[in-house]
Amino acid sequence: MRIEVRRTGGFAGIERHAEVDTCGRPDAREWEALAQRAVADGRGSPPAGVPDGFAYELTVDGTTVYCADPRLTEEQRELISRVLKEGA
């Protein structure tokens, strides 16, 4: 499974992008379950955010959803954090 996160907005307006491919990872099932839960709660179009807040585009195996601070679910927050930390 390929998981991509694109973060935009924030005070400086700097875009950040990272991705993780779960293929061959020993923790692949954990990543995939988390990604599926995060995408299930996403929106089909970018939601209205807050001034200087971050907006996110989550793409999991070609399915893209959108979410924004401060209304992230716990699953979305965890997935975003993990992908931006571990992804290239």
Contact map, one row per residue, 1 for C-alpha under 8 A:
1110000000000000000011100000000100000000000000000000000000011000000000000000000000000000
1111000000000000001111000000000000000000000000000000000000111000000000000000000000000000
1111100000000000001111000000000000100000000000000000000001111000000000000000000000100000
0111110000000000111100000000000000000000000000000000000011110000000000000000000000100000
0011111000000000111000000000000000000000000000000000000111100000000000000000000100110000
0001111100000011110000000000000000000000000000000000000111000000000000000000000000000000
0000111110000011100000000000000000000000000000000000011110000000000000000000000000000000
0000011111001111000000000000000000000000000000000000011100000000000000000000000000000000
0000001111111110000000000000000000000000000000000001111000000000000000000000000000000000
0000000111111100000000000000000000000000000000000011110000000000000000000000000000000000
0000000011111000000000000000000000000000000000000001100000000000000000000000000000000000
0000000011111100000000000000000000000000000000000000000000000000000000000000000000000000
0000000111111110000000000000000000000000000000000001000000000000000000000000000000000000
0000000111011111000000000000000000000000000000000000000000000000000000000000000000000000
0000011110001111100000000000000000000000000000000000000000000000000000000000000000000000
0000011100000111110000000000000000000000000000000000000000000000000000000000000000000000
0001111000000011111000000000000000000000000000000000000000000000000000000000000000010000
0001110000000001111100000000000000000000000000000000000000000000000000000000000000110011
0111100000000000111110000000000000000000000000000000000000000000000000000000000000110011
0111000000000000011111000000000000000000000000000000000000000000000000000000000000100111
1110000000000000001111100000000000000000000000000000000000000000000000000000000000000000
1110000000000000000111111011001100000000000000000000000000000000000000000000000000000000
1000000000000000000011111001000000000000000000000000000000000000000000000000000000000000
0000000000000000000001111101000000000000000000000000000000000000000000000000000000000000
0000000000000000000001111111000000000000000000000000000000000000000000000000000000000000
0000000000000000000000011111000000000000000000000000000000000000000000000000000000000000
0000000000000000000001001111111000000000000000000000000000000000000000000000000000000000
0000000000000000000001111111111100000000000000000000000000000000000000000000000000000000
0000000000000000000000000011111110000000000000000000000000000000000000000000000000000000
0000000000000000000000000011111111000000000000000000000000000000000000000000000000000000
0000000000000000000001000011111111100000000000000000000000000000000000000000000000000000
1000000000000000000001000001111111110000000000000000000000000000000000000000000000000000
0000000000000000000000000000111111111000000000000000000000000000000000000000000000000000
0000000000000000000000000000011111111100000000000000000000000000000000000010001000000000
0010000000000000000000000000001111111110000000000000000000010000000000000011001000000000
0000000000000000000000000000000111111111000000000000000000010000000000000000000000000000
0000000000000000000000000000000011111111100000000000000000000000000000000011000000000000
0000000000000000000000000000000001111111110000000000000000000000000000001011001000000000
0000000000000000000000000000000000111111110000000000000001110001100000000001000000000000
0000000000000000000000000000000000011111110000000000000000000000000000000000000000000000
0000000000000000000000000000000000001111111000000000000000000000000000001000000000000000
0000000000000000000000000000000000000111111100000000000000000000111000000000000000000000
0000000000000000000000000000000000000000111111100000000000000000111000000000000000000000
0000000000000000000000000000000000000000011111000000000000000001110000000000000000000000
0000000000000000000000000000000000000000001111100000000000000000110000000000000000000000
0000000000000000000000000000000000000000001111110000001000000000111100000000000000000000
0000000000000000000000000000000000000000001011111000000000000000011100000000000000000000
0000000000000000000000000000000000000000000001111100000000000000000100000000000000000000
0000000000000000000000000000000000000000000000111110111000000000000111000000000000000000
0000000000000000000000000000000000000000000000011111110000000000000011000000000000000000
0000000001000000000000000000000000000000000000001111100000000000000000000000000000000000
0000000011101000000000000000000000000000000000000111110000000000000000000000000000000000
0000000011100000000000000000000000000000000000001111111000000000000111000000000000000000
0000001111000000000000000000000000000000000000001101111100000000000110000000000000000000
0000001110000000000000000000000000000000000001001000111110000000011110000000000000000000
0000111100000000000000000000000000000000000000000000011111000000011100000000000000000000
0001111000000000000000000000000000000000000000000000001111100001111000000000000000000000
0011110000000000000000000000000000000010000000000000000111110001111000000000000000000000
0111100000000000000000000000000000000010000000000000000011111111100000000000000000000000
1111000000000000000000000000000000110010000000000000000001111111000000000000000000000000
1110000000000000000000000000000000000000000000000000000000111110000000000000000000000000
0000000000000000000000000000000000000000000000000000000000111111000000000000000000000000
0000000000000000000000000000000000000000000000000000000000111111100000000000000000000000
0000000000000000000000000000000000000010000100000000000011110111110000000000000000000000
0000000000000000000000000000000000000010011111000000000011100011111000000000000000000000
0000000000000000000000000000000000000000011111100000001111000001111100000000000000000000
0000000000000000000000000000000000000000011001100000001111000000111110110000000000000000
0000000000000000000000000000000000000000000001111000111100000000011111110000000000000000
0000000000000000000000000000000000000000000000001100111000000000001111110000000000000000
0000000000000000000000000000000000000000000000001100100000000000000111110000000000000000
0000000000000000000000000000000000000000000000000000000000000000001111111000000000000000
0000000000000000000000000000000000000000000000000000000000000000001111111111100000000000
0000000000000000000000000000000000000100100000000000000000000000000000111111100000000000
0000000000000000000000000000000000000000000000000000000000000000000000011111110000000000
0000000000000000000000000000000001101100000000000000000000000000000000011111111000000000
0000000000000000000000000000000000101110000000000000000000000000000000011111111100000000
0000000000000000000000000000000000000000000000000000000000000000000000011111111110000000
0000000000000000000000000000000000000000000000000000000000000000000000000111111111000000
0000000000000000000000000000000001100100000000000000000000000000000000000011111111100000
0000100000000000000000000000000000000000000000000000000000000000000000000001111111110000
0000000000000000000000000000000000000000000000000000000000000000000000000000111111111000
0000000000000000000000000000000000000000000000000000000000000000000000000000011111111110
0011100000000000011100000000000000000000000000000000000000000000000000000000001111111110
0000100000000000111000000000000000000000000000000000000000000000000000000000000111111111
0000000000000000000000000000000000000000000000000000000000000000000000000000000011111110
0000000000000000000100000000000000000000000000000000000000000000000000000000000001111111
0000000000000000011100000000000000000000000000000000000000000000000000000000000001111111
0000000000000000011100000000000000000000000000000000000000000000000000000000000000010111
